[in-house]
């Protein structure tokens, strides 16, 4: 019996629509990372992008457990001396909920060029409206 390896032209990509209203950030992120990598498919191949497109709406209504909203900091650096910036999770969720979810999902993806290509298939929106109606995304319930 031969081992099946997916080819780039054989991949069937689906579009999924996820409503993040009331879902926990970490649990949602793990499921999104699985969909983006294609690990839910029987044709999963580690070195080929077999994942699907995912559209997330209502990202501003995510649920975060514990005291993370008041205690967790996200750091970045401007590249200049003394340029380390910090923002609380509460502020990031209020101002840019799409960045919060994208950061959580990106942390669960491979740290190479394949992972960077897969994270581009994640589309995140704060409200219920999104511009991907033409792709007819299927609603995914968790």
N, CA, C and O atoms as a GROMACS GRO file, in nm:
protein
  568
    1UNK      N    1   0.083  -0.118   0.000
    1UNK     CA    2   0.000   0.000   0.000
    1UNK      C    3   0.088   0.125   0.000
    1UNK      O    4   0.182   0.135   0.079
    2UNK      N    5   0.059   0.217  -0.088
    2UNK     CA    6   0.138   0.340  -0.098
    2UNK      C    7   0.080   0.448  -0.007
    2UNK      O    8  -0.040   0.453   0.016
    3UNK      N    9   0.168   0.533   0.044
    3UNK     CA   10   0.125   0.647   0.125
    3UNK      C   11   0.081   0.759   0.032
    3UNK      O   12   0.152   0.794  -0.063
    4UNK      N   13  -0.037   0.814   0.060
    4UNK     CA   14  -0.090   0.921  -0.024
    4UNK      C   15  -0.030   1.054   0.019
    4UNK      O   16  -0.024   1.085   0.138
    5UNK      N   17   0.014   1.130  -0.079
    5UNK     CA   18   0.065   1.264  -0.055
    5UNK      C   19  -0.011   1.359  -0.146
    5UNK      O   20  -0.012   1.342  -0.267
    6UNK      N   21  -0.075   1.460  -0.088
    6UNK     CA   22  -0.157   1.553  -0.164
    6UNK      C   23  -0.070   1.639  -0.255
    6UNK      O   24   0.041   1.677  -0.218
    7UNK      N   25  -0.122   1.669  -0.372
    7UNK     CA   26  -0.056   1.760  -0.465
    7UNK      C   27  -0.124   1.896  -0.456
    7UNK      O   28  -0.240   1.905  -0.415
    8UNK      N   29  -0.054   2.000  -0.492
    8UNK     CA   30  -0.107   2.136  -0.477
    8UNK      C   31  -0.232   2.158  -0.562
    8UNK      O   32  -0.321   2.233  -0.520
    9UNK      N   33  -0.242   2.097  -0.678
    9UNK     CA   34  -0.357   2.116  -0.765
    9UNK      C   35  -0.479   2.035  -0.727
    9UNK      O   36  -0.588   2.060  -0.777
   10UNK      N   37  -0.462   1.937  -0.639
   10UNK     CA   38  -0.573   1.849  -0.601
   10UNK      C   39  -0.651   1.896  -0.479
   10UNK      O   40  -0.749   1.832  -0.441
   11UNK      N   41  -0.609   2.005  -0.417
   11UNK     CA   42  -0.667   2.047  -0.290
   11UNK      C   43  -0.803   2.113  -0.313
   11UNK      O   44  -0.816   2.205  -0.395
   12UNK      N   45  -0.904   2.066  -0.240
   12UNK     CA   46  -1.038   2.126  -0.241
   12UNK      C   47  -1.048   2.217  -0.119
   12UNK      O   48  -1.046   2.169  -0.006
   13UNK      N   49  -1.059   2.348  -0.142
   13UNK     CA   50  -1.066   2.443  -0.032
   13UNK      C   51  -1.211   2.486  -0.009
   13UNK      O   52  -1.280   2.526  -0.103
   14UNK      N   53  -1.255   2.477   0.115
   14UNK     CA   54  -1.388   2.521   0.154
   14UNK      C   55  -1.378   2.655   0.224
   14UNK      O   56  -1.271   2.694   0.270
   15UNK      N   57  -1.490   2.726   0.231
   15UNK     CA   58  -1.499   2.850   0.306
   15UNK      C   59  -1.590   2.825   0.425
   15UNK      O   60  -1.701   2.774   0.409
   16UNK      N   61  -1.545   2.860   0.545
   16UNK     CA   62  -1.621   2.842   0.667
   16UNK      C   63  -1.652   2.977   0.729
   16UNK      O   64  -1.570   3.068   0.724
   17UNK      N   65  -1.770   2.989   0.787
   17UNK     CA   66  -1.811   3.110   0.858
   17UNK      C   67  -1.829   3.075   1.005
   17UNK      O   68  -1.907   2.986   1.039
   18UNK      N   69  -1.757   3.146   1.092
   18UNK     CA   70  -1.762   3.120   1.235
   18UNK      C   71  -1.810   3.245   1.306
   18UNK      O   72  -1.756   3.353   1.286
   19UNK      N   73  -1.912   3.230   1.389
   19UNK     CA   74  -1.961   3.341   1.472
   19UNK      C   75  -1.894   3.328   1.608
   19UNK      O   76  -1.919   3.232   1.681
   20UNK      N   77  -1.808   3.424   1.643
   20UNK     CA   78  -1.727   3.417   1.765
   20UNK      C   79  -1.800   3.471   1.887
   20UNK      O   80  -1.738   3.484   1.993
   21UNK      N   81  -1.926   3.501   1.877
   21UNK     CA   82  -2.003   3.560   1.987
   21UNK      C   83  -2.009   3.462   2.105
   21UNK      O   84  -2.072   3.356   2.096
   22UNK      N   85  -1.944   3.499   2.215
   22UNK     CA   86  -1.947   3.419   2.337
   22UNK      C   87  -1.851   3.302   2.340
   22UNK      O   88  -1.849   3.229   2.440
   23UNK      N   89  -1.770   3.281   2.237
   23UNK     CA   90  -1.674   3.171   2.236
   23UNK      C   91  -1.546   3.211   2.307
   23UNK      O   92  -1.506   3.328   2.304
   24UNK      N   93  -1.483   3.115   2.372
   24UNK     CA   94  -1.358   3.139   2.445
   24UNK      C   95  -1.243   3.152   2.346
   24UNK      O   96  -1.232   3.075   2.251
   25UNK      N   97  -1.157   3.249   2.370
   25UNK     CA   98  -1.049   3.283   2.279
   25UNK      C   99  -0.957   3.165   2.248
   25UNK      O  100  -0.935   3.135   2.131
   26UNK      N  101  -0.906   3.098   2.348
   26UNK     CA  102  -0.810   2.990   2.326
   26UNK      C  103  -0.872   2.869   2.260
   26UNK      O  104  -0.810   2.808   2.172
   27UNK      N  105  -0.992   2.833   2.299
   27UNK     CA  106  -1.058   2.715   2.241
   27UNK      C  107  -1.094   2.740   2.095
   27UNK      O  108  -1.082   2.651   2.011
   28UNK      N  109  -1.137   2.862   2.065
   28UNK     CA  110  -1.167   2.897   1.926
   28UNK      C  111  -1.039   2.898   1.843
   28UNK      O  112  -1.039   2.853   1.729
   29UNK      N  113  -0.931   2.949   1.900
   29UNK     CA  114  -0.805   2.959   1.826
   29UNK      C  115  -0.751   2.822   1.786
   29UNK      O  116  -0.700   2.807   1.675
   30UNK      N  117  -0.762   2.723   1.873
   30UNK     CA  118  -0.712   2.590   1.840
   30UNK      C  119  -0.791   2.530   1.724
   30UNK      O  120  -0.733   2.467   1.635
   31UNK      N  121  -0.922   2.549   1.724
   31UNK     CA  122  -1.004   2.494   1.616
   31UNK      C  123  -0.978   2.566   1.485
   31UNK      O  124  -0.978   2.503   1.378
   32UNK      N  125  -0.958   2.697   1.491
   32UNK     CA  126  -0.927   2.772   1.370
   32UNK      C  127  -0.792   2.730   1.312
   32UNK      O  128  -0.778   2.719   1.191
   33UNK      N  129  -0.693   2.708   1.399
   33UNK     CA  130  -0.561   2.665   1.353
   33UNK      C  131  -0.569   2.528   1.284
   33UNK      O  132  -0.500   2.505   1.186
   34UNK      N  133  -0.654   2.439   1.336
   34UNK     CA  134  -0.671   2.308   1.273
   34UNK      C  135  -0.733   2.322   1.135
   34UNK      O  136  -0.691   2.254   1.041
   35UNK      N  137  -0.833   2.409   1.121
   35UNK     CA  138  -0.898   2.429   0.992
   35UNK      C  139  -0.803   2.492   0.890
   35UNK      O  140  -0.800   2.452   0.774
   36UNK      N  141  -0.726   2.592   0.934
   36UNK     CA  142  -0.634   2.661   0.844
   36UNK      C  143  -0.522   2.569   0.794
   36UNK      O  144  -0.475   2.585   0.681
   37UNK      N  145  -0.480   2.475   0.877
   37UNK     CA  146  -0.374   2.383   0.837
   37UNK      C  147  -0.427   2.264   0.758
   37UNK      O  148  -0.351   2.197   0.688
   38UNK      N  149  -0.558   2.237   0.768
   38UNK     CA  150  -0.617   2.125   0.698
   38UNK      C  151  -0.606   1.995   0.773
   38UNK      O  152  -0.620   1.888   0.713
   39UNK      N  153  -0.582   2.000   0.903
   39UNK     CA  154  -0.566   1.878   0.982
   39UNK      C  155  -0.699   1.804   1.003
   39UNK      O  156  -0.700   1.692   1.053
   40UNK      N  157  -0.809   1.867   0.966
   40UNK     CA  158  -0.939   1.801   0.979
   40UNK      C  159  -0.972   1.717   0.856
   40UNK      O  160  -1.075   1.651   0.853
   41UNK      N  161  -0.886   1.719   0.755
   41UNK     CA  162  -0.911   1.647   0.630
   41UNK      C  163  -0.830   1.517   0.625
   41UNK      O  164  -0.720   1.510   0.680
   42UNK      N  165  -0.883   1.415   0.560
   42UNK     CA  166  -0.805   1.291   0.547
   42UNK      C  167  -0.687   1.303   0.451
   42UNK      O  168  -0.599   1.217   0.452
   43UNK      N  169  -0.682   1.408   0.369
   43UNK     CA  170  -0.572   1.427   0.274
   43UNK      C  171  -0.464   1.518   0.330
   43UNK      O  172  -0.381   1.569   0.254
   44UNK      N  173  -0.463   1.541   0.461
   44UNK     CA  174  -0.364   1.631   0.523
   44UNK      C  175  -0.223   1.584   0.490
   44UNK      O  176  -0.188   1.467   0.507
   45UNK      N  177  -0.142   1.678   0.442
   45UNK     CA  178  -0.002   1.654   0.413
   45UNK      C  179   0.077   1.767   0.479
   45UNK      O  180   0.050   1.884   0.451
   46UNK      N  181   0.174   1.735   0.565
   46UNK     CA  182   0.241   1.839   0.642
   46UNK      C  183   0.314   1.946   0.560
   46UNK      O  184   0.322   2.061   0.604
   47UNK      N  185   0.365   1.912   0.443
   47UNK     CA  186   0.444   2.009   0.367
   47UNK      C  187   0.364   2.080   0.258
   47UNK      O  188   0.421   2.158   0.182
   48UNK      N  189   0.233   2.053   0.249
   48UNK     CA  190   0.145   2.116   0.150
   48UNK      C  191   0.034   2.188   0.225
   48UNK      O  192  -0.016   2.138   0.326
   49UNK      N  193  -0.006   2.305   0.176
   49UNK     CA  194  -0.116   2.379   0.238
   49UNK      C  195  -0.248   2.317   0.195
   49UNK      O  196  -0.295   2.342   0.084
   50UNK      N  197  -0.307   2.235   0.282
   50UNK     CA  198  -0.434   2.168   0.251
   50UNK      C  199  -0.551   2.232   0.325
   50UNK      O  200  -0.661   2.177   0.322
   51UNK      N  201  -0.530   2.345   0.390
   51UNK     CA  202  -0.631   2.405   0.474
   51UNK      C  203  -0.739   2.481   0.400
   51UNK      O  204  -0.732   2.500   0.278
   52UNK      N  205  -0.840   2.523   0.475
   52UNK     CA  206  -0.956   2.594   0.423
   52UNK      C  207  -0.947   2.742   0.459
   52UNK      O  208  -0.865   2.784   0.540
   53UNK      N  209  -1.035   2.820   0.396
   53UNK     CA  210  -1.051   2.961   0.431
   53UNK      C  211  -1.150   2.971   0.546
   53UNK      O  212  -1.249   2.898   0.549
   54UNK      N  213  -1.124   3.062   0.641
   54UNK     CA  214  -1.212   3.079   0.756
   54UNK      C  215  -1.245   3.227   0.771
   54UNK      O  216  -1.155   3.312   0.774
   55UNK      N  217  -1.374   3.258   0.780
   55UNK     CA  218  -1.422   3.394   0.803
   55UNK      C  219  -1.480   3.398   0.944
   55UNK      O  220  -1.574   3.324   0.974
   56UNK      N  221  -1.427   3.483   1.028
   56UNK     CA  222  -1.474   3.497   1.166
   56UNK      C  223  -1.545   3.630   1.180
   56UNK      O  224  -1.489   3.735   1.147
   57UNK      N  225  -1.670   3.628   1.229
   57UNK     CA  226  -1.746   3.750   1.253
   57UNK      C  227  -1.770   3.763   1.404
   57UNK      O  228  -1.758   3.665   1.478
   58UNK      N  229  -1.804   3.883   1.447
   58UNK     CA  230  -1.828   3.915   1.588
   58UNK      C  231  -1.705   3.888   1.674
   58UNK      O  232  -1.717   3.834   1.784
   59UNK      N  233  -1.588   3.923   1.625
   59UNK     CA  234  -1.465   3.901   1.701
   59UNK      C  235  -1.459   3.990   1.824
   59UNK      O  236  -1.386   3.960   1.919
   60UNK      N  237  -1.535   4.098   1.825
   60UNK     CA  238  -1.535   4.187   1.941
   60UNK      C  239  -1.614   4.131   2.058
   60UNK      O  240  -1.613   4.190   2.166
   61UNK      N  241  -1.684   4.019   2.040
   61UNK     CA  242  -1.766   3.958   2.145
   61UNK      C  243  -1.705   3.828   2.196
   61UNK      O  244  -1.776   3.742   2.248
   62UNK      N  245  -1.574   3.815   2.182
   62UNK     CA  246  -1.504   3.697   2.233
   62UNK      C  247  -1.509   3.694   2.385
   62UNK      O  248  -1.518   3.799   2.450
   63UNK      N  249  -1.503   3.575   2.441
   63UNK     CA  250  -1.498   3.558   2.585
   63UNK      C  251  -1.356   3.519   2.625
   63UNK      O  252  -1.293   3.437   2.559
   64UNK      N  253  -1.308   3.578   2.732
   64UNK     CA  254  -1.175   3.546   2.784
   64UNK      C  255  -1.192   3.503   2.928
   64UNK      O  256  -1.254   3.575   3.007
   65UNK      N  257  -1.138   3.388   2.965
   65UNK     CA  258  -1.156   3.335   3.099
   65UNK      C  259  -1.053   3.393   3.196
   65UNK      O  260  -0.948   3.442   3.155
   66UNK      N  261  -1.085   3.386   3.322
   66UNK     CA  262  -0.994   3.429   3.427
   66UNK      C  263  -0.975   3.579   3.433
   66UNK      O  264  -1.063   3.655   3.392
   67UNK      N  265  -0.860   3.621   3.483
   67UNK     CA  266  -0.828   3.763   3.498
   67UNK      C  267  -0.738   3.813   3.384
   67UNK      O  268  -0.668   3.913   3.400
   68UNK      N  269  -0.740   3.744   3.271
   68UNK     CA  270  -0.650   3.780   3.162
   68UNK      C  271  -0.676   3.920   3.109
   68UNK      O  272  -0.583   3.989   3.068
   69UNK      N  273  -0.801   3.963   3.109
   69UNK     CA  274  -0.832   4.097   3.056
   69UNK      C  275  -0.756   4.206   3.130
   69UNK      O  276  -0.716   4.306   3.069
   70UNK      N  277  -0.736   4.189   3.260
   70UNK     CA  278  -0.670   4.291   3.340
   70UNK      C  279  -0.521   4.264   3.362
   70UNK      O  280  -0.447   4.355   3.400
   71UNK      N  281  -0.476   4.141   3.339
   71UNK     CA  282  -0.339   4.105   3.374
   71UNK      C  283  -0.248   4.076   3.255
   71UNK      O  284  -0.126   4.093   3.266
   72UNK      N  285  -0.303   4.031   3.143
   72UNK     CA  286  -0.219   3.990   3.031
   72UNK      C  287  -0.177   4.110   2.947
   72UNK      O  288  -0.260   4.194   2.911
   73UNK      N  289  -0.048   4.118   2.917
   73UNK     CA  290   0.008   4.225   2.835
   73UNK      C  291   0.057   4.167   2.702
   73UNK      O  292   0.105   4.054   2.697
   74UNK      N  293   0.043   4.244   2.598
   74UNK     CA  294   0.100   4.211   2.467
   74UNK      C  295   0.210   4.312   2.439
   74UNK      O  296   0.189   4.433   2.449
   75UNK      N  297   0.329   4.261   2.404
   75UNK     CA  298   0.446   4.345   2.386
   75UNK      C  299   0.484   4.352   2.238
   75UNK      O  300   0.464   4.257   2.162
   76UNK      N  301   0.539   4.466   2.199
   76UNK     CA  302   0.598   4.483   2.068
   76UNK      C  303   0.713   4.581   2.082
   76UNK      O  304   0.724   4.651   2.183
   77UNK      N  305   0.798   4.587   1.982
   77UNK     CA  306   0.914   4.675   1.988
   77UNK      C  307   0.922   4.753   1.858
   77UNK      O  308   0.904   4.698   1.750
   78UNK      N  309   0.948   4.883   1.871
   78UNK     CA  310   0.952   4.970   1.754
   78UNK      C  311   1.081   4.955   1.676
   78UNK      O  312   1.087   4.992   1.558
   79UNK      N  313   1.185   4.902   1.738
   79UNK     CA  314   1.314   4.890   1.672
   79UNK      C  315   1.411   4.996   1.717
   79UNK      O  316   1.529   4.992   1.682
   80UNK      N  317   1.364   5.092   1.794
   80UNK     CA  318   1.450   5.198   1.847
   80UNK      C  319   1.483   5.169   1.993
   80UNK      O  320   1.409   5.096   2.060
   81UNK      N  321   1.594   5.224   2.045
   81UNK     CA  322   1.628   5.204   2.186
   81UNK      C  323   1.515   5.255   2.277
   81UNK      O  324   1.465   5.366   2.258
   82UNK      N  325   1.479   5.174   2.372
   82UNK     CA  326   1.371   5.211   2.464
   82UNK      C  327   1.234   5.207   2.398
   82UNK      O  328   1.140   5.270   2.446
   83UNK      N  329   1.221   5.134   2.289
   83UNK     CA  330   1.098   5.135   2.211
   83UNK      C  331   1.004   5.020   2.239
   83UNK      O  332   0.921   4.987   2.154
   84UNK      N  333   1.014   4.957   2.357
   84UNK     CA  334   0.923   4.848   2.388
   84UNK      C  335   0.788   4.905   2.429
   84UNK      O  336   0.780   4.990   2.518
   85UNK      N  337   0.682   4.858   2.364
   85UNK     CA  338   0.547   4.904   2.392
   85UNK      C  339   0.468   4.789   2.449
   85UNK      O  340   0.491   4.673   2.414
   86UNK      N  341   0.373   4.821   2.537
   86UNK     CA  342   0.289   4.720   2.602
   86UNK      C  343   0.144   4.766   2.597
   86UNK      O  344   0.115   4.884   2.613
   87UNK      N  345   0.054   4.672   2.576
   87UNK     CA  346  -0.088   4.702   2.577
   87UNK      C  347  -0.161   4.589   2.650
   87UNK      O  348  -0.128   4.472   2.632
   88UNK      N  349  -0.258   4.625   2.731
   88UNK     CA  350  -0.337   4.526   2.804
   88UNK      C  351  -0.432   4.454   2.709
   88UNK      O  352  -0.472   4.509   2.607
   89UNK      N  353  -0.467   4.332   2.744
   89UNK     CA  354  -0.561   4.256   2.663
   89UNK      C  355  -0.696   4.326   2.656
   89UNK      O  356  -0.762   4.321   2.552
   90UNK      N  357  -0.738   4.389   2.764
   90UNK     CA  358  -0.865   4.461   2.766
   90UNK      C  359  -0.868   4.571   2.661
   90UNK      O  360  -0.967   4.587   2.590
   91UNK      N  361  -0.759   4.647   2.651
   91UNK     CA  362  -0.751   4.755   2.554
   91UNK      C  363  -0.742   4.702   2.411
   91UNK      O  364  -0.801   4.759   2.319
   92UNK      N  365  -0.668   4.593   2.393
   92UNK     CA  366  -0.655   4.535   2.260
   92UNK      C  367  -0.788   4.478   2.211
   92UNK      O  368  -0.821   4.490   2.094
   93UNK      N  369  -0.863   4.416   2.301
   93UNK     CA  370  -0.994   4.362   2.265
   93UNK      C  371  -1.091   4.474   2.231
   93UNK      O  372  -1.174   4.459   2.142
   94UNK      N  373  -1.082   4.586   2.301
   94UNK     CA  374  -1.172   4.698   2.273
   94UNK      C  375  -1.135   4.769   2.144
   94UNK      O  376  -1.224   4.808   2.068
   95UNK      N  377  -1.006   4.787   2.117
   95UNK     CA  378  -0.963   4.865   2.001
   95UNK      C  379  -0.947   4.781   1.874
   95UNK      O  380  -0.993   4.821   1.768
   96UNK      N  381  -0.882   4.664   1.886
   96UNK     CA  382  -0.850   4.582   1.768
   96UNK      C  383  -0.875   4.434   1.801
   96UNK      O  384  -0.779   4.359   1.820
   97UNK      N  385  -1.001   4.390   1.808
   97UNK     CA  386  -1.026   4.249   1.841
   97UNK      C  387  -0.974   4.154   1.733
   97UNK      O  388  -0.945   4.038   1.762
   98UNK      N  389  -0.962   4.201   1.609
   98UNK     CA  390  -0.909   4.115   1.505
   98UNK      C  391  -0.761   4.082   1.529
   98UNK      O  392  -0.718   3.970   1.503
   99UNK      N  393  -0.684   4.178   1.579
   99UNK     CA  394  -0.543   4.153   1.609
   99UNK      C  395  -0.527   4.053   1.724
   99UNK      O  396  -0.435   3.972   1.724
  100UNK      N  397  -0.617   4.061   1.821
  100UNK     CA  398  -0.610   3.970   1.936
  100UNK      C  399  -0.630   3.826   1.890
  100UNK      O  400  -0.553   3.738   1.928
  101UNK      N  401  -0.732   3.802   1.810
  101UNK     CA  402  -0.760   3.667   1.763
  101UNK      C  403  -0.652   3.619   1.666
  101UNK      O  404  -0.611   3.503   1.672
  102UNK      N  405  -0.606   3.707   1.578
  102UNK     CA  406  -0.501   3.669   1.483
  102UNK      C  407  -0.372   3.632   1.556
  102UNK      O  408  -0.302   3.538   1.516
  103UNK      N  409  -0.339   3.704   1.662
  103UNK     CA  410  -0.218   3.675   1.741
  103UNK      C  411  -0.230   3.538   1.808
  103UNK      O  412  -0.134   3.462   1.812
  104UNK      N  413  -0.349   3.508   1.859
  104UNK     CA  414  -0.370   3.379   1.927
  104UNK      C  415  -0.361   3.263   1.828
  104UNK      O  416  -0.301   3.160   1.859
  105UNK      N  417  -0.420   3.279   1.710
  105UNK     CA  418  -0.416   3.172   1.610
  105UNK      C  419  -0.275   3.157   1.553
  105UNK      O  420  -0.228   3.045   1.532
  106UNK      N  421  -0.207   3.268   1.528
  106UNK     CA  422  -0.072   3.263   1.470
  106UNK      C  423   0.025   3.194   1.565
  106UNK      O  424   0.122   3.132   1.519
  107UNK      N  425   0.002   3.203   1.694
  107UNK     CA  426   0.088   3.134   1.790
  107UNK      C  427   0.075   2.983   1.784
  107UNK      O  428   0.162   2.912   1.832
  108UNK      N  429  -0.034   2.934   1.724
  108UNK     CA  430  -0.057   2.790   1.713
  108UNK      C  431  -0.024   2.734   1.575
  108UNK      O  432  -0.043   2.615   1.550
  109UNK      N  433   0.024   2.819   1.486
  109UNK     CA  434   0.057   2.778   1.350
  109UNK      C  435   0.207   2.750   1.340
  109UNK      O  436   0.283   2.793   1.426
  110UNK      N  437   0.250   2.680   1.236
  110UNK     CA  438   0.394   2.658   1.217
  110UNK      C  439   0.468   2.789   1.196
  110UNK      O  440   0.416   2.882   1.134
  111UNK      N  441   0.588   2.796   1.248
  111UNK     CA  442   0.669   2.918   1.237
  111UNK      C  443   0.761   2.908   1.116
  111UNK      O  444   0.883   2.909   1.131
  112UNK      N  445   0.703   2.900   0.996
  112UNK     CA  446   0.781   2.894   0.873
  112UNK      C  447   0.698   2.955   0.760
  112UNK      O  448   0.591   3.010   0.786
  113UNK      N  449   0.744   2.946   0.638
  113UNK     CA  450   0.673   3.013   0.528
  113UNK      C  451   0.538   2.949   0.500
  113UNK      O  452   0.448   3.016   0.451
  114UNK      N  453   0.523   2.821   0.529
  114UNK     CA  454   0.394   2.755   0.511
  114UNK      C  455   0.293   2.810   0.612
  114UNK      O  456   0.177   2.833   0.577
  115UNK      N  457   0.336   2.830   0.736
  115UNK     CA  458   0.247   2.887   0.837
  115UNK      C  459   0.208   3.029   0.804
  115UNK      O  460   0.094   3.069   0.829
  116UNK      N  461   0.299   3.106   0.748
  116UNK     CA  462   0.267   3.244   0.709
  116UNK      C  463   0.166   3.247   0.594
  116UNK      O  464   0.082   3.336   0.588
  117UNK      N  465   0.175   3.150   0.504
  117UNK     CA  466   0.078   3.142   0.394
  117UNK      C  467  -0.058   3.096   0.446
  117UNK      O  468  -0.161   3.142   0.396
  118UNK      N  469  -0.060   3.007   0.544
  118UNK     CA  470  -0.186   2.955   0.596
  118UNK      C  471  -0.261   3.060   0.677
  118UNK      O  472  -0.384   3.063   0.673
  119UNK      N  473  -0.192   3.146   0.751
  119UNK     CA  474  -0.259   3.245   0.834
  119UNK      C  475  -0.326   3.352   0.748
  119UNK      O  476  -0.415   3.421   0.796
  120UNK      N  477  -0.284   3.366   0.623
  120UNK     CA  478  -0.347   3.463   0.534
  120UNK      C  479  -0.487   3.422   0.493
  120UNK      O  480  -0.563   3.504   0.442
  121UNK      N  481  -0.523   3.296   0.514
  121UNK     CA  482  -0.657   3.249   0.480
  121UNK      C  483  -0.757   3.276   0.591
  121UNK      O  484  -0.874   3.239   0.579
  122UNK      N  485  -0.714   3.340   0.699
  122UNK     CA  486  -0.802   3.376   0.810
  122UNK      C  487  -0.850   3.519   0.792
  122UNK      O  488  -0.769   3.611   0.787
  123UNK      N  489  -0.981   3.537   0.782
  123UNK     CA  490  -1.043   3.668   0.765
  123UNK      C  491  -1.124   3.698   0.890
  123UNK      O  492  -1.216   3.623   0.924
  124UNK      N  493  -1.092   3.809   0.960
  124UNK     CA  494  -1.156   3.840   1.088
  124UNK      C  495  -1.225   3.975   1.079
  124UNK      O  496  -1.167   4.072   1.029
  125UNK      N  497  -1.350   3.983   1.129
  125UNK     CA  498  -1.429   4.105   1.127
  125UNK      C  499  -1.495   4.126   1.262
  125UNK      O  500  -1.537   4.030   1.328
  126UNK      N  501  -1.504   4.252   1.304
  126UNK     CA  502  -1.561   4.284   1.435
  126UNK      C  503  -1.712   4.269   1.437
  126UNK      O  504  -1.767   4.219   1.536
  127UNK      N  505  -1.780   4.310   1.334
  127UNK     CA  506  -1.925   4.301   1.329
  127UNK      C  507  -1.972   4.175   1.260
  127UNK      O  508  -1.894   4.082   1.236
  128UNK      N  509  -2.100   4.174   1.228
  128UNK     CA  510  -2.159   4.057   1.162
  128UNK      C  511  -2.141   4.064   1.010
  128UNK      O  512  -2.153   3.962   0.941
  129UNK      N  513  -2.112   4.183   0.957
  129UNK     CA  514  -2.098   4.201   0.812
  129UNK      C  515  -1.958   4.159   0.766
  129UNK      O  516  -1.859   4.185   0.834
  130UNK      N  517  -1.952   4.094   0.649
  130UNK     CA  518  -1.825   4.059   0.588
  130UNK      C  519  -1.841   4.060   0.436
  130UNK      O  520  -1.951   4.038   0.386
  131UNK      N  521  -1.733   4.085   0.362
  131UNK     CA  522  -1.741   4.096   0.216
  131UNK      C  523  -1.722   3.964   0.140
  131UNK      O  524  -1.690   3.966   0.021
  132UNK      N  525  -1.741   3.849   0.206
  132UNK     CA  526  -1.714   3.720   0.143
  132UNK      C  527  -1.840   3.640   0.114
  132UNK      O  528  -1.837   3.517   0.115
  133UNK      N  529  -1.952   3.708   0.090
  133UNK     CA  530  -2.077   3.639   0.060
  133UNK      C  531  -2.069   3.564  -0.073
  133UNK      O  532  -2.134   3.460  -0.088
  134UNK      N  533  -1.992   3.614  -0.169
  134UNK     CA  534  -1.982   3.551  -0.301
  134UNK      C  535  -1.920   3.411  -0.292
  134UNK      O  536  -1.945   3.327  -0.378
  135UNK      N  537  -1.839   3.387  -0.190
  135UNK     CA  538  -1.776   3.255  -0.175
  135UNK      C  539  -1.870   3.155  -0.109
  135UNK      O  540  -1.836   3.037  -0.101
  136UNK      N  541  -1.986   3.198  -0.063
  136UNK     CA  542  -2.087   3.114   0.002
  136UNK      C  543  -2.027   3.030   0.114
  136UNK      O  544  -2.027   2.907   0.106
  137UNK      N  545  -1.977   3.095   0.219
  137UNK     CA  546  -1.917   3.017   0.329
  137UNK      C  547  -2.021   2.937   0.404
  137UNK      O  548  -2.134   2.982   0.425
  138UNK      N  549  -1.983   2.817   0.444
  138UNK     CA  550  -2.070   2.730   0.522
  138UNK      C  551  -2.057   2.768   0.669
  138UNK      O  552  -1.947   2.794   0.717
  139UNK      N  553  -2.170   2.773   0.740
  139UNK     CA  554  -2.168   2.808   0.881
  139UNK      C  555  -2.112   2.691   0.961
  139UNK      O  556  -2.156   2.577   0.944
  140UNK      N  557  -2.016   2.720   1.047
  140UNK     CA  558  -1.953   2.618   1.129
  140UNK      C  559  -1.989   2.644   1.274
  140UNK      O  560  -1.961   2.752   1.328
  141UNK      N  561  -2.052   2.547   1.338
  141UNK     CA  562  -2.095   2.560   1.478
  141UNK      C  563  -1.994   2.489   1.569
  141UNK      O  564  -1.944   2.382   1.536
  142UNK      N  565  -1.966   2.551   1.683
  142UNK     CA  566  -1.879   2.487   1.783
  142UNK      C  567  -1.961   2.455   1.906
  142UNK      O  568  -1.907   2.401   2.003
   0.00000   0.00000   0.00000
